[in-house]
Amino acid sequence: MRTGRLPQTGAVRPVVLLGALAVLVGTPPVSAQDVYNANYAARASTSRTRGEGEAPVFVYEFANFQCPHCARFALEVFPRIDSAFVQGGQVRWIFVHLPGPTSPNAWSAHEAAACAGAVGDRFWAMHDRLFRTQKEWGELSEPRAQFAKYARELGIAPDAFDRCVADDRVASVLLQDVIFAASSRVNGTPAYVINNEVTVMGLKSYDEWRDILGKALKRKNRNRE
Protein backbone atom coordinates (compact mmCIF):
# COMPACT_ATOMS: atom_id res chain seq x y z
CA MET A 1 0.00 0.00 0.00
CA ARG A 2 1.33 3.43 -0.93
CA THR A 3 0.42 6.45 1.15
CA GLY A 4 1.00 10.14 1.07
CA ARG A 5 3.92 11.27 3.18
CA LEU A 6 3.36 13.24 6.33
CA PRO A 7 5.56 16.33 6.00
CA GLN A 8 8.67 16.28 8.18
CA THR A 9 8.19 19.78 9.51
CA GLY A 10 11.22 21.87 10.36
CA ALA A 11 11.44 25.06 12.35
CA VAL A 12 11.19 27.39 9.34
CA ARG A 13 9.21 25.46 6.79
CA PRO A 14 5.66 26.30 8.05
CA VAL A 15 6.45 30.02 7.91
CA VAL A 16 7.76 29.69 4.37
CA LEU A 17 4.68 27.73 3.31
CA LEU A 18 2.32 30.29 4.82
CA GLY A 19 4.11 33.12 3.04
CA ALA A 20 4.08 31.28 -0.28
CA LEU A 21 0.37 30.52 0.08
CA ALA A 22 -0.38 34.16 0.78
CA VAL A 23 1.40 35.19 -2.42
CA LEU A 24 -0.29 32.52 -4.55
CA VAL A 25 -3.85 33.26 -3.48
CA GLY A 26 -3.43 37.01 -3.19
CA THR A 27 -4.16 37.23 0.53
CA PRO A 28 -2.65 39.87 2.83
CA PRO A 29 0.88 39.22 4.15
CA VAL A 30 1.28 36.62 6.87
CA SER A 31 0.75 38.19 10.29
CA ALA A 32 3.06 37.93 13.26
CA GLN A 33 0.44 35.74 14.94
CA ASP A 34 0.44 33.37 11.95
CA VAL A 35 4.20 33.07 12.19
CA TYR A 36 3.99 32.52 15.94
CA ASN A 37 1.43 29.73 15.55
CA ALA A 38 3.45 28.15 12.74
CA ASN A 39 6.48 27.96 15.01
CA TYR A 40 4.38 26.23 17.67
CA ALA A 41 3.16 23.76 15.05
CA ALA A 42 6.71 23.09 13.87
CA ARG A 43 7.89 22.30 17.39
CA ALA A 44 4.84 20.12 18.04
CA SER A 45 5.46 18.19 14.83
CA THR A 46 9.14 17.63 15.58
CA SER A 47 8.58 16.61 19.20
CA ARG A 48 6.32 13.65 18.35
CA THR A 49 9.07 11.78 16.45
CA ARG A 50 11.58 9.33 17.92
CA GLY A 51 14.73 7.90 16.38
CA GLU A 52 17.34 8.87 13.84
CA GLY A 53 16.25 10.82 10.78
CA GLU A 54 18.31 8.51 8.55
CA ALA A 55 16.93 5.27 10.00
CA PRO A 56 16.24 2.73 7.20
CA VAL A 57 12.69 2.04 8.41
CA PHE A 58 10.12 4.59 9.49
CA VAL A 59 6.75 3.88 11.06
CA TYR A 60 3.73 6.13 11.30
CA GLU A 61 1.61 5.22 14.31
CA PHE A 62 -2.02 6.37 14.05
CA ALA A 63 -3.44 6.52 17.56
CA ASN A 64 -6.27 7.95 19.63
CA PHE A 65 -5.58 8.80 23.27
CA GLN A 66 -9.00 7.42 24.23
CA CYS A 67 -8.44 4.09 22.46
CA PRO A 68 -7.84 1.25 24.99
CA HIS A 69 -5.82 -0.85 22.52
CA CYS A 70 -3.66 2.19 21.76
CA ALA A 71 -3.00 2.53 25.49
CA ARG A 72 -1.95 -1.11 25.79
CA PHE A 73 0.40 -0.73 22.85
CA ALA A 74 1.90 2.49 24.22
CA LEU A 75 2.48 1.16 27.72
CA GLU A 76 3.25 -2.52 27.15
CA VAL A 77 4.65 -2.94 23.63
CA PHE A 78 6.18 0.30 22.40
CA PRO A 79 8.81 0.64 25.17
CA ARG A 80 10.34 -2.66 23.97
CA ILE A 81 10.23 -1.54 20.32
CA ASP A 82 11.82 1.74 21.32
CA SER A 83 14.63 0.00 23.19
CA ALA A 84 15.34 -2.65 20.55
CA PHE A 85 14.79 -0.77 17.28
CA VAL A 86 14.34 2.99 17.72
CA GLN A 87 17.21 3.76 20.07
CA GLY A 88 19.43 1.46 18.04
CA GLY A 89 18.98 3.63 14.94
CA GLN A 90 17.08 1.06 12.88
CA VAL A 91 13.61 2.62 13.06
CA ARG A 92 12.23 6.14 13.17
CA TRP A 93 8.82 6.35 14.84
CA ILE A 94 6.31 9.13 14.12
CA PHE A 95 3.13 9.49 16.17
CA VAL A 96 0.10 10.59 14.13
CA HIS A 97 -2.84 12.18 15.97
CA LEU A 98 -6.16 10.55 15.09
CA PRO A 99 -8.80 11.61 17.64
CA GLY A 100 -11.90 9.59 16.91
CA PRO A 101 -15.32 11.22 16.39
CA THR A 102 -16.85 8.94 19.02
CA SER A 103 -14.23 9.84 21.64
CA PRO A 104 -15.52 13.08 23.21
CA ASN A 105 -12.31 14.07 25.03
CA ALA A 106 -9.83 12.87 22.43
CA TRP A 107 -9.32 16.17 20.61
CA SER A 108 -8.49 17.96 23.86
CA ALA A 109 -6.11 15.17 24.86
CA HIS A 110 -4.27 15.28 21.53
CA GLU A 111 -4.09 19.06 21.75
CA ALA A 112 -2.59 18.77 25.24
CA ALA A 113 0.06 16.31 24.02
CA ALA A 114 0.92 18.47 21.01
CA CYS A 115 1.18 21.57 23.19
CA ALA A 116 3.42 19.68 25.61
CA GLY A 117 5.70 19.06 22.65
CA ALA A 118 5.47 22.60 21.34
CA VAL A 119 6.07 24.32 24.68
CA GLY A 120 8.49 22.02 26.48
CA ASP A 121 9.53 19.24 24.08
CA ARG A 122 7.62 16.92 26.40
CA PHE A 123 5.29 15.21 23.94
CA TRP A 124 6.32 11.67 24.89
CA ALA A 125 6.08 12.34 28.61
CA MET A 126 2.54 13.66 28.15
CA HIS A 127 1.80 10.78 25.75
CA ASP A 128 2.65 8.26 28.46
CA ARG A 129 0.74 10.18 31.15
CA LEU A 130 -2.41 10.40 29.04
CA PHE A 131 -2.42 6.71 28.25
CA ARG A 132 -1.69 5.70 31.85
CA THR A 133 -4.54 7.88 33.16
CA GLN A 134 -6.97 7.23 30.32
CA LYS A 135 -9.83 6.21 32.63
CA GLU A 136 -9.19 9.17 34.92
CA TRP A 137 -9.80 11.89 32.34
CA GLY A 138 -11.81 9.99 29.75
CA GLU A 139 -15.13 10.41 31.55
CA LEU A 140 -14.72 14.04 32.59
CA SER A 141 -17.15 16.54 31.10
CA GLU A 142 -14.29 19.03 30.70
CA PRO A 143 -10.80 17.49 30.89
CA ARG A 144 -8.62 20.52 30.16
CA ALA A 145 -8.00 21.38 33.80
CA GLN A 146 -6.78 17.83 34.33
CA PHE A 147 -4.44 18.10 31.35
CA ALA A 148 -3.08 21.40 32.69
CA LYS A 149 -2.40 19.60 35.99
CA TYR A 150 -0.45 16.88 34.15
CA ALA A 151 1.55 19.56 32.33
CA ARG A 152 2.53 21.22 35.61
CA GLU A 153 3.55 17.87 37.08
CA LEU A 154 5.72 17.20 34.03
CA GLY A 155 7.54 20.50 34.48
CA ILE A 156 5.96 22.31 31.52
CA ALA A 157 5.65 26.09 31.88
CA PRO A 158 1.97 26.46 32.88
CA ASP A 159 1.28 29.87 31.33
CA ALA A 160 2.78 28.90 27.96
CA PHE A 161 0.94 25.56 27.97
CA ASP A 162 -2.39 27.20 28.84
CA ARG A 163 -1.97 29.80 26.06
CA CYS A 164 -1.08 27.10 23.54
CA VAL A 165 -4.28 25.21 24.34
CA ALA A 166 -6.55 28.25 24.65
CA ASP A 167 -5.38 29.76 21.37
CA ASP A 168 -5.50 26.48 19.38
CA ARG A 169 -1.87 26.98 18.38
CA VAL A 170 -1.34 23.33 17.41
CA ALA A 171 -4.71 22.71 15.77
CA SER A 172 -3.06 22.70 12.34
CA VAL A 173 -0.92 19.70 13.34
CA LEU A 174 -3.97 17.70 14.39
CA LEU A 175 -5.89 18.64 11.25
CA GLN A 176 -2.92 17.74 9.06
CA ASP A 177 -2.73 14.34 10.75
CA VAL A 178 -6.43 13.63 10.26
CA ILE A 179 -6.09 14.48 6.55
CA PHE A 180 -2.99 12.28 6.30
CA ALA A 181 -4.89 9.38 7.87
CA ALA A 182 -7.69 9.77 5.32
CA SER A 183 -5.21 9.85 2.44
CA SER A 184 -3.62 6.68 3.85
CA ARG A 185 -7.04 4.97 4.09
CA VAL A 186 -6.68 4.65 7.86
CA ASN A 187 -9.99 5.03 9.68
CA GLY A 188 -9.35 3.18 12.91
CA THR A 189 -6.81 2.90 15.69
CA PRO A 190 -4.30 1.62 16.40
CA ALA A 191 -2.90 1.49 12.88
CA TYR A 192 0.62 1.71 11.52
CA VAL A 193 2.15 2.44 8.13
CA ILE A 194 5.69 1.20 7.53
CA ASN A 195 7.86 2.90 4.90
CA ASN A 196 4.70 4.12 3.12
CA GLU A 197 4.19 0.56 1.89
CA VAL A 198 2.89 -1.83 4.56
CA THR A 199 -0.11 -1.19 6.78
CA VAL A 200 -0.52 -2.98 10.10
CA MET A 201 -3.90 -2.82 11.83
CA GLY A 202 -4.76 -3.49 15.43
CA LEU A 203 -2.90 -4.37 18.59
CA LYS A 204 0.08 -6.70 18.09
CA SER A 205 2.45 -8.26 20.60
CA TYR A 206 6.11 -7.33 20.80
CA ASP A 207 7.06 -10.67 19.22
CA GLU A 208 4.79 -9.91 16.26
CA TRP A 209 6.33 -6.45 15.95
CA ARG A 210 9.83 -7.88 16.09
CA ASP A 211 8.99 -10.03 13.07
CA ILE A 212 7.25 -7.16 11.24
CA LEU A 213 10.16 -4.76 11.70
CA GLY A 214 12.72 -7.45 10.98
CA LYS A 215 11.06 -8.12 7.62
CA ALA A 216 10.92 -4.40 6.86
CA LEU A 217 14.64 -4.07 7.56
CA LYS A 218 15.41 -7.04 5.33
CA ARG A 219 13.35 -5.55 2.48
CA LYS A 220 15.18 -2.26 2.87
CA ASN A 221 18.55 -3.96 2.81
CA ARG A 222 17.63 -5.96 -0.33
CA ASN A 223 16.58 -2.76 -2.08
CA ARG A 224 19.96 -1.21 -1.27
CA GLU A 225 21.91 -4.09 -2.82
C-alpha positions as a LaTeX table, in Angstrom:
\begin{tabular}{lrrr}
\hline
Residue & $x$ (\AA) & $y$ (\AA) & $z$ (\AA) \\
\hline
Met1 & 0.00 & 0.00 & 0.00 \\
Arg2 & 1.33 & 3.43 & $-0.93$ \\
Thr3 & 0.42 & 6.45 & 1.15 \\
Gly4 & 1.00 & 10.14 & 1.07 \\
Arg5 & 3.92 & 11.27 & 3.18 \\
Leu6 & 3.36 & 13.24 & 6.33 \\
Pro7 & 5.56 & 16.33 & 6.00 \\
Gln8 & 8.67 & 16.28 & 8.18 \\
Thr9 & 8.19 & 19.78 & 9.51 \\
Gly10 & 11.22 & 21.87 & 10.36 \\
Ala11 & 11.44 & 25.06 & 12.35 \\
Val12 & 11.19 & 27.39 & 9.34 \\
Arg13 & 9.21 & 25.46 & 6.79 \\
Pro14 & 5.66 & 26.30 & 8.05 \\
Val15 & 6.45 & 30.02 & 7.91 \\
Val16 & 7.76 & 29.69 & 4.37 \\
Leu17 & 4.68 & 27.73 & 3.31 \\
Leu18 & 2.32 & 30.29 & 4.82 \\
Gly19 & 4.11 & 33.12 & 3.04 \\
Ala20 & 4.08 & 31.28 & $-0.28$ \\
Leu21 & 0.37 & 30.52 & 0.08 \\
Ala22 & $-0.38$ & 34.16 & 0.78 \\
Val23 & 1.40 & 35.19 & $-2.42$ \\
Leu24 & $-0.29$ & 32.52 & $-4.55$ \\
Val25 & $-3.85$ & 33.26 & $-3.48$ \\
Gly26 & $-3.43$ & 37.01 & $-3.19$ \\
Thr27 & $-4.16$ & 37.23 & 0.53 \\
Pro28 & $-2.65$ & 39.87 & 2.83 \\
Pro29 & 0.88 & 39.22 & 4.15 \\
Val30 & 1.28 & 36.62 & 6.87 \\
Ser31 & 0.75 & 38.19 & 10.29 \\
Ala32 & 3.06 & 37.93 & 13.26 \\
Gln33 & 0.44 & 35.74 & 14.94 \\
Asp34 & 0.44 & 33.37 & 11.95 \\
Val35 & 4.20 & 33.07 & 12.19 \\
Tyr36 & 3.99 & 32.52 & 15.94 \\
Asn37 & 1.43 & 29.73 & 15.55 \\
Ala38 & 3.45 & 28.15 & 12.74 \\
Asn39 & 6.48 & 27.96 & 15.01 \\
Tyr40 & 4.38 & 26.23 & 17.67 \\
Ala41 & 3.16 & 23.76 & 15.05 \\
Ala42 & 6.71 & 23.09 & 13.87 \\
Arg43 & 7.89 & 22.30 & 17.39 \\
Ala44 & 4.84 & 20.12 & 18.04 \\
Ser45 & 5.46 & 18.19 & 14.83 \\
Thr46 & 9.14 & 17.63 & 15.58 \\
Ser47 & 8.58 & 16.61 & 19.20 \\
Arg48 & 6.32 & 13.65 & 18.35 \\
Thr49 & 9.07 & 11.78 & 16.45 \\
Arg50 & 11.58 & 9.33 & 17.92 \\
Gly51 & 14.73 & 7.90 & 16.38 \\
Glu52 & 17.34 & 8.87 & 13.84 \\
Gly53 & 16.25 & 10.82 & 10.78 \\
Glu54 & 18.31 & 8.51 & 8.55 \\
Ala55 & 16.93 & 5.27 & 10.00 \\
Pro56 & 16.24 & 2.73 & 7.20 \\
Val57 & 12.69 & 2.04 & 8.41 \\
Phe58 & 10.12 & 4.59 & 9.49 \\
Val59 & 6.75 & 3.88 & 11.06 \\
Tyr60 & 3.73 & 6.13 & 11.30 \\
Glu61 & 1.61 & 5.22 & 14.31 \\
Phe62 & $-2.02$ & 6.37 & 14.05 \\
Ala63 & $-3.44$ & 6.52 & 17.56 \\
Asn64 & $-6.27$ & 7.95 & 19.63 \\
Phe65 & $-5.58$ & 8.80 & 23.27 \\
Gln66 & $-9.00$ & 7.42 & 24.23 \\
Cys67 & $-8.44$ & 4.09 & 22.46 \\
Pro68 & $-7.84$ & 1.25 & 24.99 \\
His69 & $-5.82$ & $-0.85$ & 22.52 \\
Cys70 & $-3.66$ & 2.19 & 21.76 \\
Ala71 & $-3.00$ & 2.53 & 25.49 \\
Arg72 & $-1.95$ & $-1.11$ & 25.79 \\
Phe73 & 0.40 & $-0.73$ & 22.85 \\
Ala74 & 1.90 & 2.49 & 24.22 \\
Leu75 & 2.48 & 1.16 & 27.72 \\
Glu76 & 3.25 & $-2.52$ & 27.15 \\
Val77 & 4.65 & $-2.94$ & 23.63 \\
Phe78 & 6.18 & 0.30 & 22.40 \\
Pro79 & 8.81 & 0.64 & 25.17 \\
Arg80 & 10.34 & $-2.66$ & 23.97 \\
Ile81 & 10.23 & $-1.54$ & 20.32 \\
Asp82 & 11.82 & 1.74 & 21.32 \\
Ser83 & 14.63 & 0.00 & 23.19 \\
Ala84 & 15.34 & $-2.65$ & 20.55 \\
Phe85 & 14.79 & $-0.77$ & 17.28 \\
Val86 & 14.34 & 2.99 & 17.72 \\
Gln87 & 17.21 & 3.76 & 20.07 \\
Gly88 & 19.43 & 1.46 & 18.04 \\
Gly89 & 18.98 & 3.63 & 14.94 \\
Gln90 & 17.08 & 1.06 & 12.88 \\
Val91 & 13.61 & 2.62 & 13.06 \\
Arg92 & 12.23 & 6.14 & 13.17 \\
Trp93 & 8.82 & 6.35 & 14.84 \\
Ile94 & 6.31 & 9.13 & 14.12 \\
Phe95 & 3.13 & 9.49 & 16.17 \\
Val96 & 0.10 & 10.59 & 14.13 \\
His97 & $-2.84$ & 12.18 & 15.97 \\
Leu98 & $-6.16$ & 10.55 & 15.09 \\
Pro99 & $-8.80$ & 11.61 & 17.64 \\
Gly100 & $-11.90$ & 9.59 & 16.91 \\
Pro101 & $-15.32$ & 11.22 & 16.39 \\
Thr102 & $-16.85$ & 8.94 & 19.02 \\
Ser103 & $-14.23$ & 9.84 & 21.64 \\
Pro104 & $-15.52$ & 13.08 & 23.21 \\
Asn105 & $-12.31$ & 14.07 & 25.03 \\
Ala106 & $-9.83$ & 12.87 & 22.43 \\
Trp107 & $-9.32$ & 16.17 & 20.61 \\
Ser108 & $-8.49$ & 17.96 & 23.86 \\
Ala109 & $-6.11$ & 15.17 & 24.86 \\
His110 & $-4.27$ & 15.28 & 21.53 \\
Glu111 & $-4.09$ & 19.06 & 21.75 \\
Ala112 & $-2.59$ & 18.77 & 25.24 \\
Ala113 & 0.06 & 16.31 & 24.02 \\
Ala114 & 0.92 & 18.47 & 21.01 \\
Cys115 & 1.18 & 21.57 & 23.19 \\
Ala116 & 3.42 & 19.68 & 25.61 \\
Gly117 & 5.70 & 19.06 & 22.65 \\
Ala118 & 5.47 & 22.60 & 21.34 \\
Val119 & 6.07 & 24.32 & 24.68 \\
Gly120 & 8.49 & 22.02 & 26.48 \\
Asp121 & 9.53 & 19.24 & 24.08 \\
Arg122 & 7.62 & 16.92 & 26.40 \\
Phe123 & 5.29 & 15.21 & 23.94 \\
Trp124 & 6.32 & 11.67 & 24.89 \\
Ala125 & 6.08 & 12.34 & 28.61 \\
Met126 & 2.54 & 13.66 & 28.15 \\
His127 & 1.80 & 10.78 & 25.75 \\
Asp128 & 2.65 & 8.26 & 28.46 \\
Arg129 & 0.74 & 10.18 & 31.15 \\
Leu130 & $-2.41$ & 10.40 & 29.04 \\
Phe131 & $-2.42$ & 6.71 & 28.25 \\
Arg132 & $-1.69$ & 5.70 & 31.85 \\
Thr133 & $-4.54$ & 7.88 & 33.16 \\
Gln134 & $-6.97$ & 7.23 & 30.32 \\
Lys135 & $-9.83$ & 6.21 & 32.63 \\
Glu136 & $-9.19$ & 9.17 & 34.92 \\
Trp137 & $-9.80$ & 11.89 & 32.34 \\
Gly138 & $-11.81$ & 9.99 & 29.75 \\
Glu139 & $-15.13$ & 10.41 & 31.55 \\
Leu140 & $-14.72$ & 14.04 & 32.59 \\
Ser141 & $-17.15$ & 16.54 & 31.10 \\
Glu142 & $-14.29$ & 19.03 & 30.70 \\
Pro143 & $-10.80$ & 17.49 & 30.89 \\
Arg144 & $-8.62$ & 20.52 & 30.16 \\
Ala145 & $-8.00$ & 21.38 & 33.80 \\
Gln146 & $-6.78$ & 17.83 & 34.33 \\
Phe147 & $-4.44$ & 18.10 & 31.35 \\
Ala148 & $-3.08$ & 21.40 & 32.69 \\
Lys149 & $-2.40$ & 19.60 & 35.99 \\
Tyr150 & $-0.45$ & 16.88 & 34.15 \\
Ala151 & 1.55 & 19.56 & 32.33 \\
Arg152 & 2.53 & 21.22 & 35.61 \\
Glu153 & 3.55 & 17.87 & 37.08 \\
Leu154 & 5.72 & 17.20 & 34.03 \\
Gly155 & 7.54 & 20.50 & 34.48 \\
Ile156 & 5.96 & 22.31 & 31.52 \\
Ala157 & 5.65 & 26.09 & 31.88 \\
Pro158 & 1.97 & 26.46 & 32.88 \\
Asp159 & 1.28 & 29.87 & 31.33 \\
Ala160 & 2.78 & 28.90 & 27.96 \\
Phe161 & 0.94 & 25.56 & 27.97 \\
Asp162 & $-2.39$ & 27.20 & 28.84 \\
Arg163 & $-1.97$ & 29.80 & 26.06 \\
Cys164 & $-1.08$ & 27.10 & 23.54 \\
Val165 & $-4.28$ & 25.21 & 24.34 \\
Ala166 & $-6.55$ & 28.25 & 24.65 \\
Asp167 & $-5.38$ & 29.76 & 21.37 \\
Asp168 & $-5.50$ & 26.48 & 19.38 \\
Arg169 & $-1.87$ & 26.98 & 18.38 \\
Val170 & $-1.34$ & 23.33 & 17.41 \\
Ala171 & $-4.71$ & 22.71 & 15.77 \\
Ser172 & $-3.06$ & 22.70 & 12.34 \\
Val173 & $-0.92$ & 19.70 & 13.34 \\
Leu174 & $-3.97$ & 17.70 & 14.39 \\
Leu175 & $-5.89$ & 18.64 & 11.25 \\
Gln176 & $-2.92$ & 17.74 & 9.06 \\
Asp177 & $-2.73$ & 14.34 & 10.75 \\
Val178 & $-6.43$ & 13.63 & 10.26 \\
Ile179 & $-6.09$ & 14.48 & 6.55 \\
Phe180 & $-2.99$ & 12.28 & 6.30 \\
Ala181 & $-4.89$ & 9.38 & 7.87 \\
Ala182 & $-7.69$ & 9.77 & 5.32 \\
Ser183 & $-5.21$ & 9.85 & 2.44 \\
Ser184 & $-3.62$ & 6.68 & 3.85 \\
Arg185 & $-7.04$ & 4.97 & 4.09 \\
Val186 & $-6.68$ & 4.65 & 7.86 \\
Asn187 & $-9.99$ & 5.03 & 9.68 \\
Gly188 & $-9.35$ & 3.18 & 12.91 \\
Thr189 & $-6.81$ & 2.90 & 15.69 \\
Pro190 & $-4.30$ & 1.62 & 16.40 \\
Ala191 & $-2.90$ & 1.49 & 12.88 \\
Tyr192 & 0.62 & 1.71 & 11.52 \\
Val193 & 2.15 & 2.44 & 8.13 \\
Ile194 & 5.69 & 1.20 & 7.53 \\
Asn195 & 7.86 & 2.90 & 4.90 \\
Asn196 & 4.70 & 4.12 & 3.12 \\
Glu197 & 4.19 & 0.56 & 1.89 \\
Val198 & 2.89 & $-1.83$ & 4.56 \\
Thr199 & $-0.11$ & $-1.19$ & 6.78 \\
Val200 & $-0.52$ & $-2.98$ & 10.10 \\
Met201 & $-3.90$ & $-2.82$ & 11.83 \\
Gly202 & $-4.76$ & $-3.49$ & 15.43 \\
Leu203 & $-2.90$ & $-4.37$ & 18.59 \\
Lys204 & 0.08 & $-6.70$ & 18.09 \\
Ser205 & 2.45 & $-8.26$ & 20.60 \\
Tyr206 & 6.11 & $-7.33$ & 20.80 \\
Asp207 & 7.06 & $-10.67$ & 19.22 \\
Glu208 & 4.79 & $-9.91$ & 16.26 \\
Trp209 & 6.33 & $-6.45$ & 15.95 \\
Arg210 & 9.83 & $-7.88$ & 16.09 \\
Asp211 & 8.99 & $-10.03$ & 13.07 \\
Ile212 & 7.25 & $-7.16$ & 11.24 \\
Leu213 & 10.16 & $-4.76$ & 11.70 \\
Gly214 & 12.72 & $-7.45$ & 10.98 \\
Lys215 & 11.06 & $-8.12$ & 7.62 \\
Ala216 & 10.92 & $-4.40$ & 6.86 \\
Leu217 & 14.64 & $-4.07$ & 7.56 \\
Lys218 & 15.41 & $-7.04$ & 5.33 \\
Arg219 & 13.35 & $-5.55$ & 2.48 \\
Lys220 & 15.18 & $-2.26$ & 2.87 \\
Asn221 & 18.55 & $-3.96$ & 2.81 \\
Arg222 & 17.63 & $-5.96$ & $-0.33$ \\
Asn223 & 16.58 & $-2.76$ & $-2.08$ \\
Arg224 & 19.96 & $-1.21$ & $-1.27$ \\
Glu225 & 21.91 & $-4.09$ & $-2.82$ \\
\hline
\end{tabular}
